[in-house]
C-alpha cells in the first residue's frame, strides 16, 4: 500500500500536460494560463474561437512548456476523436483533463423551451464532458495517474428561473463526477469538479444586465467573481497538493451558496 507523503509536492505542474476545453476564454483560459505558468504543457481546446486561442497561446509561449490549440465541438464524437489524436501527436500524452467548455444564451422559461434548445445545452455540457473524458480516461488508468476536473455551477444546487436546461446539465456533470471518481481513484485517476458562482465571463455577459445587477446585490461580497479567482481551485485539484480530493465539488462562489 502506498503511504501518503507527509507534505505533498505543492502546486508544480512540471512534466504534466493538461487539456482544457473551452480554453480560449473565461474560466478555461484562466485555468490554461495558470497551469502553463506553473510549468504544464497545455492543449487549448476551443470551438470557432481561433483568434482568442491563438492570442492566448502566443502569450503563453514564453512559459517554457508546450502550448497548442485545437478547434473542437466537444459534443461531436468524431471531432473529439480528432482532438485526442492531435494531443497524442503534439503533446505525447494528456495527464489532466479540464472540462470547461460551455454555452450560455437567453433566459428561457421552461414552458417556452424548445427541445432543441434543451438538447444543445445538455450536448455541450454533459455529453461533451463525457466524450472528452472518455477519450483520455483509459490511458490515464493504464499509467495509474491522471486528473479530471469538471466545471459545474452553483446553479446545479440552487436552481434558477429560466435555467432549467443549464441546471439539469450541470447537475448531471456533478453526478458523473462522483460516479467516475469511484472508478478512477483505485487506479490513481482523481475526478473532481468545481462549481463556480457568478463569474464575469462571456457566458455570463450573455445574460441581461438587470440579471447581473440583481445577482451582485444578492452576493455577500457584493460583486461578481473573476475567472482568475476560479483557476486556483483547478490548480489545487490537478496538482500534487490535491491528492486527497476524490469525487468532490468545490464551490468558489462568493457566498452565493453556503452548504
C-alpha positions in Angstrom: 0.0 0.0 0.0 1.3 3.4 -1.0 1.9 5.7 2.0 0.8 9.3 1.8 3.6 11.8 1.8 3.8 13.9 5.0 3.5 17.0 2.7 2.5 17.0 -1.0 4.9 18.4 -3.6 2.8 21.5 -3.9 1.4 23.2 -7.0 4.1 22.5 -9.5 2.8 21.2 -12.8 6.3 20.5 -14.3 6.3 17.5 -16.6 2.5 17.4 -16.8 0.3 18.0 -19.9 -3.2 19.4 -19.5 -6.0 19.6 -22.0 -8.5 22.4 -21.3 -11.8 22.6 -23.2 -13.4 26.0 -23.5 -9.8 27.1 -23.1 -9.8 30.2 -25.3 -11.8 32.5 -22.9 -13.3 32.9 -19.5 -12.6 30.3 -16.8 -11.0 27.9 -19.2 -8.5 30.5 -20.4 -7.6 31.4 -16.8 -7.0 27.8 -16.0 -4.9 27.2 -19.1 -2.8 30.3 -18.3 -2.3 29.3 -14.6 -1.3 25.8 -15.5 1.2 27.0 -18.0 2.7 29.4 -15.6 3.2 26.5 -13.2 5.1 24.5 -15.8 2.4 22.4 -17.5 2.2 21.9 -21.3 -1.3 22.8 -22.4 -3.6 21.9 -25.2 -6.2 24.7 -25.5 -9.4 23.3 -27.0 -11.9 25.9 -28.4 -14.8 26.0 -30.8 -14.7 28.6 -33.6 -12.7 30.9 -31.4 -9.3 30.7 -33.1 -8.3 34.3 -32.8 -8.6 34.3 -29.0 -7.0 30.9 -28.8 -4.0 32.0 -30.9 -3.6 35.1 -28.8 -3.6 33.1 -25.6 -1.1 30.6 -26.9 1.1 33.4 -28.1 1.0 35.0 -24.7 2.0 31.7 -23.0 4.7 30.6 -25.4 7.4 32.0 -23.0 6.3 29.8 -20.2 8.8 27.1 -21.3 6.2 24.4 -21.8 4.4 23.3 -25.0 1.3 25.2 -25.9 -1.1 24.1 -28.6 -4.7 24.9 -29.8 -7.3 22.9 -31.5 -10.8 23.7 -32.7 -13.4 21.1 -31.5 -17.1 20.9 -30.8 -17.0 18.7 -27.7 -20.4 17.3 -28.4 -19.2 15.8 -31.7 -17.7 12.4 -31.2 -15.7 12.5 -34.4 -14.1 15.8 -33.6 -13.3 14.6 -30.0 -11.5 11.6 -31.6 -9.5 14.0 -33.8 -8.7 16.1 -30.7 -7.3 13.0 -28.9 -5.2 12.1 -32.0 -3.9 15.7 -32.2 -3.0 15.7 -28.5 -1.2 12.4 -28.8 0.8 13.7 -31.8 1.8 17.0 -30.3 1.9 16.6 -26.6 2.6 12.9 -26.4 0.1 12.3 -23.6 -2.5 14.1 -21.6 -2.3 13.8 -17.8 -5.0 16.3 -16.9 -8.4 17.0 -18.5 -10.3 20.1 -17.6 -13.9 20.1 -19.0 -14.7 23.8 -19.1 -16.5 24.1 -22.5 -19.9 25.6 -22.1 -22.6 27.7 -23.8 -25.0 30.3 -22.5 -27.9 32.1 -24.1 -31.0 33.9 -23.3 -33.1 33.0 -20.2 -35.9 30.7 -21.3 -38.8 29.7 -19.1 -39.5 26.0 -19.2 -42.9 26.2 -20.8 -41.4 28.1 -23.7 -38.3 26.0 -24.1 -37.9 24.1 -27.3 -36.5 20.5 -27.1 -33.7 21.5 -29.5 -32.5 24.2 -27.0 -32.6 21.7 -24.2 -30.7 19.1 -26.2 -27.9 21.5 -27.2 -27.3 22.6 -23.7 -27.0 19.0 -22.5 -25.0 18.0 -25.5 -22.3 20.6 -24.8 -22.1 20.5 -21.0 -22.9 16.8 -20.2 -22.3 14.8 -23.4 -19.2 16.9 -24.1 -17.8 16.2 -20.7 -18.4 12.5 -21.1 -16.9 12.3 -24.6 -13.7 14.3 -23.8 -13.2 12.4 -20.6 -13.7 9.1 -22.3 -11.1 9.9 -24.9 -8.3 10.2 -22.3 -9.5 8.2 -19.3 -8.3 4.7 -20.3 -4.7 5.9 -20.9 -4.7 7.7 -17.5 -5.9 4.5 -15.9 -3.1 2.5 -17.6 -0.5 4.9 -16.4 -2.0 5.0 -13.0 -2.0 8.7 -12.8 -4.5 11.3 -14.0 -6.7 14.2 -13.1 -10.2 15.1 -14.4 -11.6 18.5 -13.4 -15.1 19.2 -14.5 -16.6 22.7 -14.4 -20.1 22.6 -12.9 -22.0 25.6 -11.5 -23.6 26.6 -8.2 -26.8 26.6 -10.1 -26.7 22.8 -10.1 -27.5 23.1 -6.4 -29.8 26.1 -6.1 -31.6 26.2 -9.5 -32.7 29.4 -11.2 -35.6 30.7 -13.2 -35.0 30.4 -16.9 -32.1 28.0 -16.5 -33.8 24.5 -16.2 -31.7 23.1 -19.1 -28.4 24.6 -17.7 -29.1 23.5 -14.1 -30.0 20.0 -15.3 -26.8 19.7 -17.4 -24.6 20.9 -14.6 -26.3 18.6 -12.0 -25.6 15.8 -14.4 -21.9 16.8 -14.6 -21.7 16.5 -10.8 -23.3 13.1 -10.8 -21.0 12.0 -13.5 -18.0 13.3 -11.4 -19.0 11.4 -8.3 -19.6 8.1 -10.1 -16.5 8.2 -12.2 -14.4 9.1 -9.1 -15.2 5.7 -7.7 -13.8 4.0 -10.9 -10.7 6.2 -11.2 -9.4 6.6 -7.7 -8.2 3.0 -7.2 -6.1 3.5 -10.3 -4.6 6.8 -9.4 -7.0 8.9 -11.5 -8.8 11.5 -9.4 -12.0 13.0 -10.7 -13.4 16.2 -9.1 -15.5 19.2 -10.1 -15.6 23.0 -9.5 -19.0 24.7 -9.1 -18.3 28.4 -9.5 -20.6 31.2 -8.6 -21.4 34.0 -10.9 -18.2 35.0 -12.7 -17.6 37.8 -15.2 -17.1 35.7 -18.4 -18.5 35.9 -21.9 -21.1 33.3 -20.9 -22.4 35.5 -18.0 -22.3 38.6 -20.2 -24.8 37.0 -22.5 -27.4 37.4 -19.7 -29.4 40.7 -19.2 -27.6 43.4 -17.3 -30.6 43.6 -14.9 -30.0 40.0 -14.0 -26.3 40.7 -13.3 -27.1 43.7 -11.2 -29.6 41.7 -9.1 -27.0 39.0 -8.6 -24.4 41.4 -7.4 -26.8 42.7 -4.8 -27.6 39.1 -3.6 -23.9 38.1 -3.1 -22.4 38.7 0.4 -19.3 40.1 -1.3 -21.4 42.5 -3.4 -19.6 41.7 -6.6 -19.2 39.1 -9.3 -16.2 36.9 -9.4 -13.3 36.9 -11.8 -12.1 33.9 -13.9 -8.7 34.2 -12.2 -10.4 33.6 -8.8 -11.6 30.2 -10.0 -8.4 28.9 -11.7 -6.5 28.3 -8.4 -9.1 25.7 -7.4 -8.4 23.9 -10.6 -4.7 24.1 -9.9 -5.3 22.6 -6.5 -7.3 19.7 -7.9 -4.8 19.0 -10.7 -1.6 19.2 -8.7 0.0 17.0 -6.0 -1.5 19.3 -3.4 -4.9 17.9 -4.3 -4.0 14.3 -4.0 -6.7 13.5 -1.3 -9.6 15.0 -3.2 -11.9 12.4 -4.7 -15.4 13.0 -6.1 -15.6 16.4 -4.6 -17.3 19.5 -5.8 -15.5 22.7 -4.7 -17.5 25.9 -5.0 -15.8 29.3 -5.0 -19.0 31.3 -5.3 -18.7 34.5 -3.3 -21.2 33.2 -0.8 -24.0 32.5 -3.3 -24.4 29.0 -1.9 -23.3 28.1 1.7 -23.9 24.4 2.3 
